[in-house]
Amino acid sequence: MIFGIGTDIIEVDRVLSQLAKTEGLKSKLFTEEEIKYCESKRYPEQHFAGRFAAKEAFFKALGTGWGRGFAFDQLEIVNNESGNPDFIVNGKVKEFLKTKKITKIHVSISHLKKIANAFVILEY
């Protein structure tokens, strides 16, 4: 059964601007592995924006938003063997998923030069 659905869309330049002007923001929003992955790409800002949108969509699907002990760095987006994005969940977010019996996370990320979007479905 579906527990929740979330979506987010963001301007790539907005993410790039915030990361450039706010020291330490990148490490608050993204794990070391995500940073390495994004920075290895030709257009890293598109990948950062896509991952940001996916994390926002995840929290919308939870129905909680972020805060209340939930943080962006408790979510890590990795690419599976097929190249598709998957979430690794840690901390309070992981505990919350267990209490709600959420067993499956579906995520889709898309990005263009100027915008990125993501869609998340949580199942229990």
VOGU-3710 file (C-alpha; in Angstrom, 3 decimals, decimal comma):
1> mifgigtdii> 0,000/0,000/0,000  1,074/3,555/-0,583  2,015/5,452/2,556  2,789/8,732/0,824  3,725/10,477/-2,395  5,958/13,512/-2,746  7,296/15,620/-5,569  9,575/18,634/-5,827  10,897/20,882/-8,573  13,704/23,397/-8,213
11> evdrvlsqla> 15,761/25,766/-10,316  19,323/24,498/-10,734  20,742/28,039/-10,445  19,004/28,518/-7,087  20,728/25,459/-5,625  24,074/26,504/-7,126  23,706/30,018/-5,703  22,836/28,802/-2,193  25,699/26,300/-2,130  28,145/28,975/-3,275
21> kteglksklf> 27,113/31,628/-0,762  26,411/29,526/2,353  29,534/27,946/3,814  28,993/24,408/5,064  25,597/24,048/3,399  26,789/21,388/0,985  27,835/19,070/3,825  24,543/19,704/5,665  22,489/18,717/2,644  24,605/15,983/1,090
31> teeeikyces> 26,758/13,081/2,264  30,424/12,767/1,305  29,546/10,128/-1,285  26,847/12,320/-2,841  29,268/15,229/-3,051  31,913/13,036/-4,726  29,335/11,686/-7,164  27,921/15,092/-8,116  31,326/16,742/-8,409  32,499/13,967/-10,744
41> krypeqhfag> 29,865/14,974/-13,293  30,261/17,479/-16,124  27,424/19,620/-14,718  27,514/18,948/-10,960  24,920/21,616/-10,178  22,251/19,615/-12,034  23,006/16,525/-9,944  23,043/18,464/-6,673  19,695/20,031/-7,606  18,207/16,648/-8,516
51> rfaakeaffk> 19,293/15,110/-5,228  18,020/18,105/-3,285  14,640/17,794/-5,024  14,534/14,064/-4,223  15,170/14,693/-0,531  12,461/17,368/-0,441  10,065/14,980/-2,211  10,935/12,262/0,308  10,032/14,463/3,278  6,788/15,472/1,548
61> algtgwgrgf> 5,947/11,792/1,038  6,589/11,201/4,756  4,088/13,932/5,522  6,416/15,467/8,093  8,661/17,841/6,219  12,199/18,084/7,508  13,003/19,224/10,993  11,834/17,557/14,212  15,079/15,586/14,212  14,876/14,718/10,509
71> afdqleivnn> 17,751/16,089/8,450  18,856/15,997/4,839  22,108/14,226/5,731  20,071/11,283/7,096  19,142/10,551/3,485  21,710/9,454/0,937  20,948/8,917/-2,714  23,052/6,273/-4,425  22,792/4,726/-7,834  22,024/1,000/-7,894
81> esgnpdfivn> 23,677/-1,482/-10,259  21,244/-0,447/-13,015  22,129/3,229/-12,538  18,766/4,090/-10,968  18,655/6,229/-7,828  17,975/4,598/-4,457  17,806/5,986/-0,928  19,942/4,899/1,998  18,216/6,076/5,183  19,819/6,707/8,582
91> gkvkeflktk> 19,132/8,209/11,992  15,678/9,358/13,039  14,376/9,006/9,497  15,245/5,292/9,554  13,545/4,902/12,949  10,434/6,674/11,661  10,246/4,387/8,619  10,421/1,348/10,915  7,632/2,619/13,185  5,409/3,302/10,175
101> kitkihvsis> 6,378/-0,063/8,611  7,539/1,603/5,393  9,397/-1,062/3,437  9,847/0,322/-0,070  11,017/3,678/-1,421  10,583/4,528/-5,097  12,416/7,575/-6,420  12,737/9,174/-9,825  15,001/12,160/-10,517  15,164/14,266/-13,676
111> hlkkianafv> 17,167/17,344/-14,490  17,690/19,723/-17,344  20,019/22,671/-17,681  17,806/24,970/-15,588  15,453/22,763/-13,550  15,477/19,519/-11,610  12,571/17,509/-10,280  11,979/14,364/-8,310  9,134/12,086/-7,381  9,023/9,732/-4,359
121> iley> 6,549/7,019/-3,382  6,722/5,314/0,009  5,087/1,902/0,479  4,210/-0,126/3,566
//
